[in-house]
Amino acid sequence: LHRCPRRRCSISRSKSRLEQAQRSSGTPNDVCCTSAGTALRLFQPTETLQRTIWKEQSMEDRRERPGRFVFHDLMSSDVGRSVKVYSSLSPEWELQDVDLGEAGTYYLILIDGVKCGGIVPVNPAPDLASHWIGYVEVTDCDAAIECAITEGGQVPVPTMDVPGMGKFAVVMDRQDASIKAIEPSTPSQHPTEPASGQFYWNELLTTDTPSARSFYQSVFG
């Protein structure tokens, strides 16, 4: 994965690991680099994978099982351009603007009425590039971040309690990859059927797979 040399949307493809993944799970498996330099992989799952994820698990299982990705935020230093790119790329997304006052405008992403993510304005900074970050559901956010610290991770953003959303914190693993742990105040929403535009798959590109595996298994079970 790489940042676009020009600040506009383009599609690129890695010729090794991504193409191997295509043959086993779905096609195409492209990487979309947006005007803000963020990357999002486009993915068309095979029928077998769809059956595995959607048909062999009941909605009750998906709703009640912690450790699942339930939300995704794009932290963008250029929200206007990000909204323009993703509105074109994923017309299935319904974007609802939320006024954050001096912090700018937050765009809530909905698909078929289900909240699945958002686009968050962040101030440009040399040490903070625009990026996507996922939320993983936990039953106890405080316990999750305590475990992360015990396992050698960091918590750059401590627990915050957001009305109508729940408690969440940013967790950083031993290789400095970030993720959010969230303890929802109400049951998480999940789509009932697969549809274009959904967040379908999550991968961690890490320099130390054994370390990452043990860390996330300890924190999220």
ChimeraX attribute file (.defattr): number of C-alpha atoms within 10 A of each C-alpha:
attribute: neighborCount
match mode: 1-to-1
recipient: residues
	/A:1	14
	/A:2	11
	/A:3	14
	/A:4	19
	/A:5	10
	/A:6	12
	/A:7	13
	/A:8	14
	/A:9	19
	/A:10	14
	/A:11	14
	/A:12	15
	/A:13	15
	/A:14	13
	/A:15	8
	/A:16	8
	/A:17	9
	/A:18	16
	/A:19	16
	/A:20	13
	/A:21	13
	/A:22	17
	/A:23	12
	/A:24	12
	/A:25	17
	/A:26	18
	/A:27	16
	/A:28	17
	/A:29	21
	/A:30	19
	/A:31	20
	/A:32	22
	/A:33	24
	/A:34	24
	/A:35	23
	/A:36	24
	/A:37	22
	/A:38	22
	/A:39	23
	/A:40	16
	/A:41	18
	/A:42	18
	/A:43	20
	/A:44	16
	/A:45	18
	/A:46	15
	/A:47	10
	/A:48	12
	/A:49	14
	/A:50	17
	/A:51	13
	/A:52	11
	/A:53	13
	/A:54	15
	/A:55	12
	/A:56	10
	/A:57	11
	/A:58	11
	/A:59	14
	/A:60	8
	/A:61	10
	/A:62	18
	/A:63	14
	/A:64	12
	/A:65	11
	/A:66	19
	/A:67	18
	/A:68	15
	/A:69	21
	/A:70	22
	/A:71	21
	/A:72	20
	/A:73	19
	/A:74	21
	/A:75	23
	/A:76	24
	/A:77	20
	/A:78	18
	/A:79	22
	/A:80	14
	/A:81	17
	/A:82	25
	/A:83	15
	/A:84	12
	/A:85	17
	/A:86	18
	/A:87	14
	/A:88	11
	/A:89	15
	/A:90	12
	/A:91	12
	/A:92	17
	/A:93	22
	/A:94	17
	/A:95	20
	/A:96	13
	/A:97	13
	/A:98	11
	/A:99	11
	/A:100	11
	/A:101	8
	/A:102	6
	/A:103	11
	/A:104	13
	/A:105	17
	/A:106	19
	/A:107	21
	/A:108	18
	/A:109	21
	/A:110	18
	/A:111	19
	/A:112	12
	/A:113	11
	/A:114	14
	/A:115	20
	/A:116	21
	/A:117	24
	/A:118	20
	/A:119	24
	/A:120	22
	/A:121	21
	/A:122	17
	/A:123	12
	/A:124	12
	/A:125	9
	/A:126	5
	/A:127	5
	/A:128	12
	/A:129	16
	/A:130	23
	/A:131	15
	/A:132	19
	/A:133	17
	/A:134	21
	/A:135	21
	/A:136	20
	/A:137	24
	/A:138	24
	/A:139	15
	/A:140	15
	/A:141	23
	/A:142	18
	/A:143	11
	/A:144	22
	/A:145	25
	/A:146	14
	/A:147	17
	/A:148	22
	/A:149	16
	/A:150	13
	/A:151	17
	/A:152	12
	/A:153	21
	/A:154	20
	/A:155	18
	/A:156	11
	/A:157	12
	/A:158	15
	/A:159	20
	/A:160	13
	/A:161	15
	/A:162	11
	/A:163	8
	/A:164	9
	/A:165	14
	/A:166	15
	/A:167	20
	/A:168	26
	/A:169	22
	/A:170	20
	/A:171	23
	/A:172	20
	/A:173	20
	/A:174	16
	/A:175	14
	/A:176	11
	/A:177	15
	/A:178	19
	/A:179	19
	/A:180	24
	/A:181	28
	/A:182	30
	/A:183	24
	/A:184	21
	/A:185	13
	/A:186	9
	/A:187	11
	/A:188	19
	/A:189	14
	/A:190	14
	/A:191	16
	/A:192	12
	/A:193	10
	/A:194	13
	/A:195	12
	/A:196	13
	/A:197	15
	/A:198	18
	/A:199	20
	/A:200	15
	/A:201	10
	/A:202	9
	/A:203	5
	/A:204	10
	/A:205	10
	/A:206	13
	/A:207	9
	/A:208	10
	/A:209	12
	/A:210	9
	/A:211	14
	/A:212	18
	/A:213	12
	/A:214	12
	/A:215	20
	/A:216	15
	/A:217	10
	/A:218	14
	/A:219	23
	/A:220	18
	/A:221	11
